[in-house]
Amino acid sequence: MVRAVREAAAEDFGRGRNGRGSVSVSWYAFALEYLEARWGQVAAKTRAETNDALCSISVAMLGRARGRPDDELLRRALRNWAFVMPRPDPRTTPTEVRLALDWVARASRPLDDRLDPVVMRGVLQALRLKRDGTVAAAETQRRKRMTLVNSVRYAIELGRLRADPLAGISWRITETVQQVDPRVVVNPVQARNLLRAVSYIGGWERARGRRLVGLFAGMYYAGLRPAEAVAVTLADCVLPTAGWGSVVLHATRPSVGRKWTDSGRNHDLRGLKNRPPRDTRTVPIPPELVSLWRESIDAFGTADDGRLFFNEKGGIVGSSTYDRAWREARELALPPDLVASPLAVRPYDLRHSALSTWLNAGVDPTEVAERAGNSVEVLMSRYAKCLYGRQALANSRIDVLLDEYS
């Protein structure tokens, strides 16, 4: 399929010449080839991110041609049929998708057009924006730009480009706010009310919510990322009958979608974020969380592989499942004005609340960063606006000093 697309694109639109006088392949044909080479080397989440970036670049690399499909169809065809592996059987591809991809193959600019600074700047600008035209988060821009850089390097390595089209372009990522919004942070009373509300979701017998109380509690009391909490097993825990316990984290179960995983399942099995493979992180857990996890084990047991939290069939809890339960719990636990506010609007905000609480309790930032799996620099830059306790302490000290001179 890749060869057929490449040859058709070269015949229709490959009038540009590379440095050796041969016909230049189209960007789209090259992107299909690049994806095929890249797919087996990266994790499921990176595959999804590469797909997203290639879709954006491919739309930006389209020339003017008659019969352009609407943008929604173009995006859907590229994301769900073009830039996935293994490639879907053309015989089962919907007609409108097949026609859209045929149009893309004809309309895609030659790869050599990247050497035109105007074209390359247009591509970079496309990577800067979300689909609604607003500026994307800085991290999203970086990920997409890295796909662009890697594809350029691959093209140069294969001799498809005679020079680096990015070398002469001055371009900076548009920085967006990365600090945690203090309005999302819940206090301990609000957190307990929300966890209690979760237990009422779905009725007592089905226990749709009760199964998730410990999962959400792990995000709040231990500062776990959702993908870390989903992966916790009993063998990784020390849960004494009294006092503090601990959990050794070594795996994550990010929800990425079955089209990106080798297993065909929605969840990938990965190591810890920003850590070397097989690295671990030990997190102390307070008595309140120890008690909640012990109660969950007593009520539901563990999954076949020892996971503490699992769905009714024993499978991995999906992000859509716990997101839905959390929305219902917020409506049950919070007054209308807070339901409409950003307060703990996402389960991940429980982790933000945990880290903010630890910092405001006076825990050394190095210790907080170690428990959270962040660097101190990232920790302090993201949670600077949430340090209410430190501001109050500073104000108190200033008052004392001023009182001495009154």
Residue, then its C-alpha position, 0 to 999 in steps of 0.5 A: m500500500v505504501r509503495a502504491v501511494r508513493e508511486a501515485a503521488a510521485e506521478d501526479f505531484g512529484r514534479g519537484r526534483n531532489g539533489r540527485g535529479s530524481v522525482s521527489v516523493s510526496w510528503y504523504a507517501f513518505a509519512l506512511e513510510y516513516l510511520e511504518a519504520r517508527w511504529g515498532q520502536v515506540a510505546a503505544k502512547t507515543r504511537a498515538e502522539t505520532n499519529d496526531a502529529l502526522c495528521s497535523i503535518s499532512v494537512a499543512m502539507l496539502g496543496r491546492a487541488r479540486g474536490r477537497p473533502d471537508d476537514e472533519l472527514l480528512r482528519r478522521a481518514l488520516r487518524n483512523w485509517a492512514f496513520v495506523m499499523p497494521r494498515p486497514d484492508p482497503r476492501t473494508t475501508p468506507t468509500e468516503v474514507r478511501l476517496a478522501l485518502d486518494w485525494v490526499a495522495r494526489a494533493s500532498r506536496p512533494l517532500d522537497d517543498r519542506l525546503d521552502p521556508v514559507v512552507m515549513r513555517g506554515v507547518l510549524q504554525a499548524l503544530r502550534l494550534k489546536r483544531d479549534g484555532t487556539v494555541a495548544a499546550a506547550e508540551t503538545q507543541r513540543r511533542k508534535r515538533m519532535t515528530l517533525v524533527n524526527s521525520v526530517r532526520y529520517a528523510i535526510e538519512l535516506g537521502r530524500l532531503r538534501a538539507d535540513p529545512l529546519a536549520g535556517i528557521s528561528w522558531r520558539i514554542t509558544e509557552t502556555v500556563q503550566q502552573v496548577d490552578p489553585r481553584v482545582v485543589v480540594n481541602p481534606v473535608q471536600a476530599r472526604n466528602l467526594l470519596r464518600a459520594v463515590s461510594y454511592i454511585g451505581g447502587w450498593e449491589r453493583a458497587r460501581g462506585r465502591r470499587l473506585v473509592g480506593l482508586f481515587a483515595g490513592m490519587y489524593y492521599a498518596g499523590l498517585r497518577p491515575a495510570e499508577a493507581v490503576a496498576v497497584t497490586l497487593a504484592d506492592c503494598v505494605l498495609p499494616t493494621a495500624g499506622w502508616g503503610s507504603v506502596v512500591l510503584h513500578a508500573t503504569r497502565p495508561s489508557v491509550g486505545r486498542k489501535w495503538t497497543d500491540s496487544g489490541r487492548n485499551h491499556d498499555l503496560r509501561g514503567l514509571k513516567n520519566r524513569p528508566p525501565r524497571d525503576t521503582r518509587t516508594v510512596p508512604i501512605p497514611p493510615e486513612l488510605v491504608s484503611l480504605w485499601r484494606e476495606s476494598i480488599d476485604a470487600f472485593g478481593t484482588a484481580d487475578d494478577g493482584r491488582l487492587f482495583f478492577n472492573e466487574k469482569g476483573g479487567i483494568v479500570g478504564s479512564s472513561t469509567y472512572d471519569r464518569a463516576w467522578r462526574e457523578a460524585r461531584e454532582l452528589a457531593l458539591p453544592p451547585d456553585l462548586v459543581a460549576s467551578p473548576l474544583a476537582v473537575r478531573p480525577y487528576d486534580l486529586r493528585h494536584s490536591a495531594l501535592s499542594t497539601w504536602l507542600n502547605a504542610g511544610v514537607d520538604p519539597t525534595e521529599v514531596a518531589e520524590r514521593a510524586g515522581n517529579s523533579v523539585e524544579v517542576l514541582m515548585s514551578r507548577y504548584a507555586k500558586c497553591l502554596y497558601g500555607r507558606q503565604a500565611l506563614a510569611n504574613s505572620r512573620i511580617d506581622v511579628l516584625l512590624d509589631e516590634y516597631s509599633 
